Amino acid sequence: MDLNHLQTFRAVACDLNGQMRGKRLPAISASKLDQGGVRLPYSVLNVDIWGSDIEDSPLVFESGDADGMALPTERGPVPMPWLENPSAMVPMSLYHDDGTSYEGDPRHALGAVLARYQARGWTVQAATEMEFYLVDDSDEALTPPINPLSNRRINSHAILSMRQLDAFDGFFTALYDACALMDIPAQSTISEAGLGQYEIDILHADAMRAADNAWLFKTLVKGLARRHGMAATFMAKPFGDDAGNGMHVHFSVLDADGNNVFNDGTDTGTPLLQQAVAGCLNAAHGSTLLFAPHANSYDRLVPGAHAPTGISWAYDNRTALVRIPGGAPVARRIEHRVSGGDINPYLTLAAILGAALAGIEDGATPPAPITGNAYDQDLPQLAPDWQSALTAFETDPFMARILPGEVIRNLCYTKRQEIRRIDALPVEDRWKVYLETV
């Protein structure tokens, strides 16, 4: 995309909470992007969910809040179709002045995991299922949106309803058009279980591009909903008595010849598949904070609420945390089902793919796959609450194998501040913090 015809563009990087941080720049600055002309404080990727500096962060006090060099990612400029005036954003990653990657950048964390696959001659293909709600936030409590055809508020569940999809045809038509402009391969849309809840599948791609797609898609959906007189949210649990939002991740691994290393021509899959599953299960407890990063996340992550909490795997069983979908063996893949819609896509994919690779490196063996309802079985569990998840993440040896120490340290600082500040808010006001930030 040519930036020269625009008045301004945005240079943006992803912080640890998955939010966009950066600068609005005149088009003349585009020529300096590849030369390190955009500089950002390292600490900006480690602000809290409100965008505030971390009070006791060593990034500020030890380094003097130094700047890093922001450089464009391979994604390149993308349009911003939700804005009234034509503009574009350029996704960036943060580097030191000597050209080495800044380890506190979540996109680099995923890149480091993928580099380990590449060292084996492998590439990872990944896809995401993105769930979100359309909501009315014009009052002091969230409510379902107004049906544009009837001008009445949605008041009944409509799983896989074409009528409810068609009622919001203007929004979804604009969304598909915008996805095409942004090169986000949106696939099927369904009306989900919640009032005003929808799911859109994003087609599989190289894992880094899949993470980019998820990150950009969340920003697009929220921005476009506002242009249609609504809000959209990826909060894990916008309504306490309704379904939560998840982001399921599917992935497979290809060798240098393009062959799926999980495929042995049977429904069972290869030993490498079993090892990858074992790695995902072994790291699940310590990864809980990445799958459920906010206070609201734990309203979704409760037994029996269609979000797996027991650490198990199964063939074609949606109650398990890790599912091996059916279908042709050539497409054999792993589906990781626990993440909320409120996650940072780069950190989530880094945790999942890093855990799978750790299982392969260890030659790990998973327990027997479960049958029946996982919620009725005595299984090891994810961390049960936010504080427990933070402690597990900080101390788990699998996390130290998967993520850079700077990401682990900084995310813990960020989450401790978020916990303190959220605890000081009335419960009924907490949705206002998360509605469009996650």
C-alpha positions in Angstrom: 0.0 0.0 0.0 1.4 3.4 -1.0 1.4 5.9 1.8 2.4 8.9 -0.3 -1.2 9.8 -1.2 -2.2 10.0 2.5 -1.9 13.0 4.8 -1.0 10.9 7.7 -0.4 7.3 8.8 0.0 5.4 12.0 3.1 3.5 13.1 1.9 0.9 15.7 3.4 -1.8 17.8 1.7 -4.4 20.0 2.0 -4.1 23.8 1.8 -7.0 26.2 -1.9 -6.6 26.6 -2.4 -6.7 22.8 -3.1 -3.0 22.4 -1.8 -0.8 19.6 0.8 1.7 20.8 2.6 4.2 18.5 2.5 7.5 16.6 0.5 9.3 14.0 2.9 10.6 11.4 2.8 12.8 8.3 3.1 10.9 5.0 6.6 12.4 4.4 7.9 10.4 7.3 7.2 7.1 5.4 10.6 7.2 3.7 12.2 7.0 7.2 10.4 4.0 8.4 13.0 1.4 7.2 15.8 3.6 8.6 14.8 3.5 12.2 13.3 7.0 12.1 10.5 6.0 14.5 11.5 5.6 18.1 9.4 4.4 21.0 10.2 3.9 24.7 10.8 0.2 25.5 8.4 0.8 28.4 5.4 1.6 26.1 5.1 -2.1 25.4 4.8 -2.7 29.1 2.1 -0.2 30.1 -1.0 -1.5 31.9 -4.5 -2.0 30.4 -5.3 1.7 31.0 -2.0 2.8 29.2 -0.3 3.9 32.4 3.3 3.3 33.2 4.1 0.5 35.6 4.9 2.1 38.9 7.8 -0.1 39.9 8.9 -1.2 36.5 12.7 -1.6 36.1 12.2 -0.6 32.4 11.7 3.0 33.7 13.9 3.1 36.7 16.9 1.0 35.6 17.1 2.2 32.0 16.1 5.8 32.3 13.1 4.9 30.1 15.3 4.6 27.1 14.0 4.5 23.5 14.1 1.6 21.1 14.1 1.6 17.3 10.8 0.7 15.7 11.0 -1.0 12.3 8.1 -2.2 10.0 7.2 -5.8 10.1 6.9 -7.9 7.0 3.1 -7.3 7.0 3.6 -3.8 5.5 1.1 -1.0 5.5 -2.6 -1.8 5.8 -5.6 0.4 5.4 -7.9 1.4 8.3 -11.4 1.1 6.8 -13.2 2.0 10.0 -11.9 5.6 9.9 -13.8 8.4 8.2 -10.7 9.8 6.6 -8.4 7.6 4.5 -5.4 6.4 6.5 -3.2 3.4 7.0 -1.3 1.8 9.8 2.2 0.3 9.6 2.7 -2.6 12.1 6.1 -2.2 13.8 8.4 -4.2 16.1 10.9 -2.8 18.5 14.7 -3.3 18.2 17.8 -2.1 20.0 20.0 0.3 18.2 22.4 -2.5 17.2 19.6 -4.1 15.3 18.9 -7.0 17.7 15.4 -7.7 18.7 14.0 -6.2 21.9 13.0 -9.3 23.9 10.0 -7.5 25.6 8.2 -7.2 22.3 5.4 -9.9 22.1 5.8 -10.3 18.3 9.4 -11.1 18.7 8.5 -13.7 21.4 6.4 -15.6 18.8 9.2 -15.1 16.2 11.7 -16.8 18.5 9.4 -19.8 18.9 8.9 -20.1 15.1 12.6 -19.8 14.5 13.1 -23.0 16.6 10.6 -24.7 14.3 12.5 -23.4 11.3 15.8 -24.7 12.7 14.2 -28.2 12.2 13.2 -27.4 8.7 9.5 -26.9 9.7 6.9 -24.2 9.3 3.7 -23.8 11.3 0.3 -23.2 9.8 -2.3 -21.7 12.1 -5.9 -20.5 12.0 -8.1 -18.8 14.6 -11.8 -18.8 15.4 -12.7 -15.3 16.6 -15.7 -14.9 18.9 -17.1 -11.4 19.8 -20.3 -9.7 20.9 -22.1 -6.7 19.3 -23.4 -4.7 22.2 -25.1 -1.4 23.3 -22.9 0.4 25.8 -24.8 3.6 25.9 -26.0 3.1 29.5 -24.4 2.2 32.8 -24.7 -1.5 32.0 -24.0 -3.5 28.8 -27.1 -4.7 26.9 -27.6 -6.6 23.6 -27.7 -4.5 20.5 -30.7 -3.1 18.7 -31.8 -5.2 15.7 -31.4 -2.8 12.7 -34.5 -4.2 11.0 -37.0 -4.2 13.9 -35.4 -1.4 16.0 -36.0 -3.7 19.0 -33.3 -5.0 21.2 -32.3 -8.6 20.6 -34.0 -10.7 23.3 -33.6 -14.3 22.3 -30.7 -16.7 21.6 -30.2 -17.6 17.9 -27.6 -20.3 17.5 -26.6 -20.6 13.8 -29.6 -18.3 13.0 -29.5 -16.9 9.4 -32.2 -14.4 10.4 -30.1 -12.8 13.1 -27.0 -12.7 10.8 -29.1 -11.1 8.0 -30.5 -8.5 10.5 -26.9 -7.2 10.8 -26.1 -7.6 7.1 -24.9 -4.0 6.7 -22.2 -4.5 9.4 -21.1 -7.9 8.2 -21.0 -6.9 4.5 -18.8 -3.9 5.5 -16.7 -6.2 7.7 -16.0 -8.6 4.8 -15.1 -5.8 2.5 -12.8 -4.3 5.1 -11.1 -7.7 5.7 -10.5 -8.0 1.9 -8.9 -4.5 1.9 -6.7 -5.5 4.9 -5.8 -8.9 3.5 -7.4 -10.7 6.4 -8.8 -14.0 5.0 -12.2 -14.0 6.9 -14.2 -17.2 6.2 -17.5 -18.4 7.6 -19.6 -16.3 10.1 -22.1 -17.8 12.4 -24.5 -16.5 15.0 -23.2 -18.0 18.3 -24.8 -19.0 21.6 -24.9 -15.5 23.2 -27.3 -12.6 22.6 -25.5 -10.7 19.9 -22.6 -13.1 19.8 -20.9 -14.1 16.5 -17.9 -16.1 15.4 -15.8 -15.6 12.3 -13.1 -18.1 11.2 -9.8 -16.7 9.9 -8.2 -19.0 7.2 -5.0 -20.8 8.1 -1.7 -19.0 7.3 1.9 -19.0 8.3 1.7 -18.7 12.1 3.1 -15.2 12.4 0.6 -14.0 9.8 -2.2 -15.8 11.6 -1.3 -13.8 14.8 -1.1 -10.6 12.7 -4.5 -11.4 11.3 -6.1 -11.9 14.7 -4.6 -8.7 16.1 -5.7 -6.6 13.2 -9.1 -8.3 13.0 -9.9 -7.4 16.6 -9.1 -3.7 16.0 -11.1 -3.7 12.8 -14.2 -5.3 14.3 -14.2 -2.8 17.2 -13.7 0.2 15.0 -16.2 -0.8 12.4 -18.9 -1.5 15.0 -18.7 2.1 16.1 -19.3 3.3 12.6 -22.5 1.2 12.7 -23.8 2.6 15.9 -22.8 -0.2 18.2 -19.8 -1.4 20.2 -18.0 -4.7 19.7 -16.1 -6.5 22.4 -13.8 -9.5 22.7 -14.2 -9.5 26.5 -14.1 -13.1 27.7 -17.4 -12.7 29.5 -19.4 -9.6 28.7 -22.6 -10.9 30.2 -22.4 -13.0 33.4 -25.2 -15.3 32.5 -24.4 -15.8 28.8 -21.8 -17.5 26.7 -18.2 -16.3 26.8 -15.9 -15.3 24.0 -13.1 -17.7 23.0 -10.3 -17.7 20.5 -9.7 -21.3 19.4 -6.3 -21.9 17.7 -5.8 -24.6 15.1 -2.3 -25.5 14.0 -0.3 -28.1 12.0 3.4 -28.4 11.2 4.8 -28.8 7.7 8.2 -30.2 6.8 10.6 -28.9 4.2 8.7 -30.8 1.5 5.3 -29.4 2.6 4.2 -32.6 4.3 2.1 -32.5 7.5 4.3 -34.0 10.2 1.1 -34.9 12.2 -0.3 -37.1 9.3 0.4 -40.8 9.2 -2.6 -41.6 7.0 -4.8 -42.6 9.9 -7.2 -40.9 12.3 -4.7 -41.4 15.1 -1.8 -39.2 13.8 1.9 -39.5 14.1 4.0 -39.9 17.3 5.0 -36.2 16.7 1.3 -35.3 17.1 1.1 -37.2 20.4 4.3 -35.5 21.6 3.0 -32.0 20.7 -0.3 -32.7 22.5 1.7 -33.8 25.6 3.7 -30.5 25.5 0.5 -28.5 25.3 -1.0 -30.3 28.3 2.3 -30.1 30.3 2.5 -26.3 29.9 -1.3 -25.6 30.2 -1.3 -24.8 33.9 1.6 -22.4 33.7 0.2 -20.7 30.6 -3.2 -19.9 32.2 -2.3 -16.2 32.5 -1.8 -16.0 28.8 -5.1 -17.7 28.0 -7.0 -15.7 30.6 -5.1 -12.4 31.1 -7.7 -10.2 32.8 -10.1 -10.1 35.7 -13.0 -10.7 33.4 -11.3 -13.8 31.9 -12.0 -15.9 35.0 -15.8 -15.3 34.8 -15.6 -17.4 31.6 -13.0 -19.9 32.8 -15.3 -21.9 35.1 -16.2 -25.6 34.9 -19.1 -26.5 32.7 -19.3 -23.1 31.0 -18.1 -24.3 27.5 -14.5 -23.2 28.2 -12.2 -26.1 29.1 -10.7 -25.9 32.6 -9.6 -29.6 32.9 -6.3 -30.4 31.3 -7.1 -33.2 28.8 -7.1 -34.1 25.2 -9.4 -36.1 22.9 -10.3 -36.9 19.4 -13.1 -34.8 18.0 -14.4 -33.9 21.5 -15.2 -30.2 22.1 -15.2 -30.6 25.9 -11.4 -31.3 26.0 -8.8 -28.5 26.2 -6.9 -30.0 23.3 -9.0 -31.5 20.5 -7.9 -33.4 17.4 -10.5 -32.6 14.8 -11.8 -35.3 12.5 -11.6 -35.2 8.7 -9.0 -36.2 6.1 -5.7 -37.3 7.6 -3.8 -35.0 5.3 -5.3 -32.1 7.3 -4.5 -33.6 10.7 -4.1 -30.8 13.2 -4.3 -29.7 16.8 -7.1 -27.4 18.1 -6.3 -25.6 21.3 -9.6 -24.5 22.8 -9.0 -22.7 26.1 -8.0 -19.1 25.2 -10.5 -16.3 25.7 -11.2 -13.6 23.1 -9.3 -11.1 25.3 -5.8 -12.5 24.7 -2.7 -11.1 23.0 -2.6 -13.2 19.9 1.3 -13.2 19.7 1.8 -14.3 23.3 -1.0 -16.9 23.0 0.4 -18.5 19.9 3.9 -18.3 21.3 2.7 -20.2 24.4 0.8 -22.9 22.4 3.4 -23.5 19.7 6.3 -23.3 22.2 4.6 -25.9 24.4 4.0 -28.2 21.5 7.6 -27.9 20.4 8.8 -28.6 24.0 6.8 -31.8 24.0 8.4 -32.8 20.7 11.9 -32.0 22.1 11.2 -34.0 25.2 9.7 -36.9 23.3 6.8 -36.5 25.8 3.9 -39.0 26.1 0.4 -37.7 26.7 -2.1 -39.4 29.0 -4.8 -41.5 27.3 -7.3 -39.3 25.3 -10.5 -38.9 27.2 -13.9 -39.9 26.1 -17.2 -38.4 27.2 -17.7 -35.1 29.0 -14.5 -33.6 30.3 -16.4 -31.6 32.9 -17.6 -34.8 34.6 -14.1 -36.2 35.0 -11.4 -35.8 37.7 -8.7 -34.0 35.7 -5.7 -31.7 36.5 -6.9 -28.1 36.3 -5.8 -24.8 34.9 -4.9 -22.1 37.5 -8.3 -21.3 39.2 -7.9 -17.6 39.6 -6.0 -14.5 38.3 -3.5 -14.3 41.2 -2.8 -18.1 41.0 -2.3 -17.8 37.3 0.2 -15.0 37.7 2.2 -17.0 40.3 2.2 -20.2 38.1 3.2 -18.2 35.0 6.1 -16.5 36.9 7.5 -19.8 38.3 6.7 -22.5 35.7 9.8 -24.0 34.0 7.9 -24.5 30.7 7.4 -20.7 30.5 11.1 -20.1 30.9 11.7 -22.5 28.0 9.1 -20.9 25.8 9.2 -17.1 26.4 12.1 -14.6 26.9 12.7 -13.7 30.5 11.9 -10.0 29.8 8.4 -10.9 28.6 7.8 -13.0 31.7 9.1 -10.3 34.0 7.4 -7.4 32.3 4.0 -9.2 32.0 4.1 -10.0 35.7 4.7 -6.3 36.6 1.9 -5.3 34.3 -0.6 -7.8 35.7 0.2 -7.0 39.3 -0.6 -3.4 38.7 -3.8 -4.3 36.8 -4.9 -6.6 39.7 -4.3 -3.8 42.2 -6.3 -1.2 40.2 -9.1 -3.5 39.2 -9.6 -4.6 42.8 -10.2 -1.0 43.7 -13.1 -0.6 41.2 -16.7 -1.6 41.9 -17.5 -4.9 40.2 -20.3 -3.3 38.2 -17.9 -0.8 36.6 -15.1 -3.2 35.5 -16.6 -3.9 32.1 -15.8 -0.3 31.1 -12.1 -1.0 31.5 -12.2 -4.0 29.2 -15.0 -3.3 26.7 -12.7 -2.2 23.8 -9.2 -2.5 25.2 -9.0 -6.3 25.0 
